Amino acid sequence: MSLVKVRPKGQITLPKKVRDELDLREGDLVEAEVIDGQVVITPKKLVKEDALRRLNSLFERMRERNPHITEEQAIEDALNAIDEHRREQPVVSRDA
């Protein structure tokens, strides 16, 4: 167990061993809550790991087909494909 110091603005530094074990990097999000008088910090991902892997795979395939594609164009193409896919799906009533 490591001892950490609360800084003037309430900031703390997680020990490297903890960051490494949780695969936390600068900019990652964590949730902090008090449970039974203890601070519990839980790593949070905004994107599910599987979805991120599939998206990266899609971008790699796009780059193989067009090595000069920019990241912005790849994102725009992917969003257009998602919109088109959604338009083709039948509308299902939630009341059914």
Backbone as CSV, one residue per row, in Angstrom:
resi,resn,N_x,N_y,N_z,CA_x,CA_y,CA_z,C_x,C_y,C_z
1,MET,0.842,-1.173,0.000,0.000,0.000,0.000,0.890,1.240,0.000
2,SER,0.485,2.231,-0.790,1.263,3.465,-0.897,0.533,4.610,-0.225
3,LEU,1.284,5.507,0.339,0.746,6.716,0.947,0.836,7.832,-0.088
4,VAL,-0.273,8.540,-0.314,-0.271,9.653,-1.264,-0.693,10.920,-0.532
5,LYS,-0.221,12.052,-1.034,-0.480,13.347,-0.410,-1.512,14.114,-1.221
6,VAL,-2.453,14.726,-0.528,-3.444,15.565,-1.196,-2.815,16.937,-1.402
7,ARG,-2.808,17.396,-2.636,-2.190,18.673,-3.003,-3.159,19.830,-2.712
8,PRO,-2.688,21.067,-2.835,-3.517,22.230,-2.492,-4.889,22.281,-3.178
9,LYS,-4.988,21.832,-4.403,-6.269,21.878,-5.120,-7.004,20.542,-5.063
10,GLY,-6.646,19.701,-4.103,-7.325,18.419,-3.941,-6.798,17.327,-4.854
11,GLN,-5.730,17.593,-5.572,-5.173,16.605,-6.495,-4.308,15.599,-5.748
12,ILE,-4.295,14.373,-6.270,-3.395,13.345,-5.765,-2.672,12.734,-6.958
13,THR,-1.540,12.126,-6.692,-0.817,11.399,-7.733,-0.889,9.924,-7.393
14,LEU,-1.451,9.147,-8.327,-1.481,7.706,-8.116,-0.081,7.151,-8.327
15,PRO,0.362,6.276,-7.445,1.695,5.687,-7.610,1.822,4.962,-8.946
16,LYS,3.020,4.965,-9.503,3.271,4.323,-10.802,2.830,2.873,-10.811
17,LYS,3.080,2.157,-9.727,2.687,0.747,-9.654,1.170,0.593,-9.835
18,VAL,0.408,1.482,-9.230,-1.052,1.443,-9.358,-1.461,1.787,-10.787
19,ARG,-0.874,2.854,-11.351,-1.193,3.246,-12.739,-0.866,2.120,-13.711
20,ASP,0.286,1.488,-13.514,0.685,0.398,-14.407,-0.267,-0.784,-14.284
21,GLU,-0.619,-1.142,-13.055,-1.491,-2.300,-12.841,-2.875,-2.082,-13.454
22,LEU,-3.352,-0.822,-13.424,-4.665,-0.505,-13.982,-4.590,0.001,-15.420
23,ASP,-3.380,0.044,-15.982,-3.159,0.531,-17.348,-3.721,1.944,-17.528
24,LEU,-3.462,2.794,-16.523,-3.912,4.186,-16.587,-2.827,5.049,-17.202
25,ARG,-3.261,5.940,-18.095,-2.333,6.859,-18.734,-2.859,8.273,-18.578
26,GLU,-1.998,9.241,-18.819,-2.404,10.645,-18.731,-3.630,10.872,-19.601
27,GLY,-4.637,11.527,-19.038,-5.853,11.827,-19.777,-6.959,10.808,-19.571
28,ASP,-6.647,9.622,-19.026,-7.685,8.628,-18.758,-8.630,9.154,-17.684
29,LEU,-9.831,8.639,-17.688,-10.828,9.039,-16.710,-10.945,7.990,-15.608
30,VAL,-11.169,8.459,-14.396,-11.450,7.569,-13.277,-12.660,8.127,-12.541
31,GLU,-13.369,7.245,-11.873,-14.489,7.642,-11.042,-14.048,7.540,-9.593
32,ALA,-14.300,8.573,-8.809,-13.944,8.569,-7.392,-15.226,8.636,-6.577
33,GLU,-15.354,7.735,-5.616,-16.519,7.739,-4.748,-16.115,7.295,-3.343
34,VAL,-16.915,7.659,-2.385,-16.658,7.267,-1.002,-17.568,6.090,-0.670
35,ILE,-16.954,5.004,-0.239,-17.698,3.809,0.154,-17.197,3.395,1.532
36,ASP,-18.107,3.386,2.488,-17.759,3.013,3.865,-16.555,3.790,4.386
37,GLY,-16.531,5.087,4.105,-15.465,5.939,4.616,-14.141,5.819,3.889
38,GLN,-14.118,5.122,2.766,-12.888,4.986,1.976,-13.108,5.547,0.580
39,VAL,-12.050,6.106,0.026,-12.110,6.599,-1.349,-11.822,5.427,-2.274
40,VAL,-12.746,5.185,-3.197,-12.575,4.117,-4.180,-12.456,4.767,-5.551
41,ILE,-11.362,4.495,-6.247,-11.115,5.058,-7.573,-11.228,3.927,-8.587
42,THR,-12.124,4.107,-9.566,-12.386,3.081,-10.568,-12.092,3.635,-11.959
43,PRO,-11.229,2.974,-12.732,-10.970,3.426,-14.105,-12.251,3.373,-14.937
44,LYS,-12.460,4.359,-15.791,-13.633,4.410,-16.661,-13.187,4.593,-18.095
45,LYS,-13.788,3.859,-18.976,-13.532,3.982,-20.406,-14.812,4.500,-21.054
46,LEU,-14.687,5.474,-21.926,-15.855,6.012,-22.611,-16.290,5.116,-23.761
47,VAL,-15.381,4.274,-24.241,-15.665,3.376,-25.344,-15.335,1.971,-24.891
48,LYS,-16.226,1.037,-25.170,-15.946,-0.348,-24.826,-14.723,-0.815,-25.606
49,GLU,-13.877,-1.586,-24.937,-12.627,-2.046,-25.553,-12.882,-2.787,-26.864
50,ASP,-13.908,-3.642,-26.908,-14.191,-4.393,-28.124,-14.584,-3.458,-29.265
51,ALA,-15.401,-2.449,-28.958,-15.810,-1.492,-29.992,-14.606,-0.712,-30.495
52,LEU,-13.709,-0.341,-29.593,-12.510,0.396,-29.990,-11.618,-0.467,-30.887
53,ARG,-11.464,-1.739,-30.532,-10.664,-2.656,-31.365,-11.262,-2.787,-32.764
54,ARG,-12.592,-2.928,-32.831,-13.248,-3.068,-34.133,-13.109,-1.791,-34.954
55,LEU,-13.213,-0.633,-34.293,-13.064,0.639,-34.996,-11.645,0.796,-35.528
56,ASN,-10.645,0.451,-34.724,-9.249,0.515,-35.181,-9.022,-0.415,-36.364
57,SER,-9.629,-1.600,-36.319,-9.509,-2.552,-37.428,-10.127,-1.965,-38.701
58,LEU,-11.268,-1.303,-38.538,-11.921,-0.659,-39.684,-11.016,0.410,-40.287
59,PHE,-10.412,1.247,-39.438,-9.527,2.293,-39.943,-8.314,1.701,-40.647
60,GLU,-7.774,0.609,-40.123,-6.634,-0.040,-40.780,-7.022,-0.547,-42.167
61,ARG,-8.209,-1.142,-42.280,-8.667,-1.621,-43.600,-8.865,-0.454,-44.554
62,MET,-9.367,0.674,-44.031,-9.558,1.862,-44.873,-8.201,2.369,-45.369
63,ARG,-7.199,2.359,-44.488,-5.861,2.822,-44.873,-5.206,1.882,-45.883
64,GLU,-5.502,0.579,-45.784,-4.951,-0.372,-46.759,-5.505,-0.089,-48.147
65,ARG,-6.786,0.259,-48.213,-7.417,0.542,-49.499,-6.999,1.899,-50.045
66,ASN,-6.777,2.843,-49.133,-6.396,4.190,-49.545,-5.366,4.723,-48.552
67,PRO,-4.066,4.472,-48.813,-3.031,4.868,-47.863,-2.933,6.383,-47.634
68,HIS,-3.533,7.172,-48.508,-3.436,8.631,-48.389,-4.634,9.242,-47.663
69,ILE,-5.548,8.402,-47.170,-6.739,8.924,-46.494,-6.333,9.585,-45.176
70,THR,-6.940,10.737,-44.918,-6.659,11.431,-43.652,-7.540,10.840,-42.559
71,GLU,-7.134,11.071,-41.317,-7.936,10.591,-40.195,-9.331,11.220,-40.235
72,GLU,-9.403,12.502,-40.578,-10.684,13.195,-40.645,-11.590,12.575,-41.703
73,GLN,-11.021,12.244,-42.867,-11.822,11.643,-43.938,-12.276,10.240,-43.542
74,ALA,-11.404,9.493,-42.879,-11.765,8.141,-42.436,-12.927,8.215,-41.441
75,ILE,-12.871,9.164,-40.516,-13.956,9.321,-39.537,-15.244,9.724,-40.243
76,GLU,-15.147,10.668,-41.168,-16.336,11.102,-41.913,-16.944,9.945,-42.693
77,ASP,-16.114,9.154,-43.365,-16.605,7.994,-44.116,-17.278,6.984,-43.193
78,ALA,-16.678,6.744,-42.028,-17.252,5.789,-41.077,-18.605,6.301,-40.564
79,LEU,-18.694,7.587,-40.240,-19.967,8.145,-39.766,-21.034,8.095,-40.849
80,ASN,-20.653,8.361,-42.080,-21.607,8.260,-43.191,-22.107,6.827,-43.357
81,ALA,-21.210,5.858,-43.214,-21.602,4.452,-43.324,-22.560,4.063,-42.202
82,ILE,-22.316,4.567,-41.003,-23.214,4.292,-39.871,-24.590,4.894,-40.136
83,ASP,-24.632,6.143,-40.612,-25.914,6.787,-40.923,-26.677,6.000,-41.982
84,GLU,-25.973,5.570,-43.020,-26.605,4.803,-44.090,-27.146,3.485,-43.548
85,HIS,-26.372,2.820,-42.709,-26.805,1.547,-42.120,-28.066,1.753,-41.282
86,ARG,-28.102,2.823,-40.499,-29.268,3.100,-39.652,-30.514,3.388,-40.492
87,ARG,-30.334,4.079,-41.604,-31.478,4.382,-42.474,-32.045,3.104,-43.087
88,GLU,-31.193,2.106,-43.305,-31.646,0.852,-43.932,-32.320,-0.085,-42.947
89,GLN,-32.148,0.144,-41.645,-32.737,-0.722,-40.638,-34.217,-0.417,-40.481
90,PRO,-35.046,-1.482,-40.326,-36.466,-1.229,-40.105,-36.686,-0.582,-38.731
91,VAL,-37.682,0.285,-38.655,-38.019,0.940,-37.392,-38.841,-0.037,-36.569
92,VAL,-38.406,-0.289,-35.336,-39.105,-1.204,-34.454,-39.765,-0.399,-33.352
93,SER,-41.054,-0.617,-33.165,-41.778,0.098,-32.120,-41.415,-0.485,-30.756
94,ARG,-41.188,0.380,-29.792,-40.874,-0.081,-28.433,-42.136,-0.537,-27.714
95,ASP,-43.301,-0.176,-28.240,-44.557,-0.545,-27.594,-44.931,-1.995,-27.865
96,ALA,-44.327,-2.593,-28.891,-44.696,-3.955,-29.284,-44.222,-4.973,-28.281
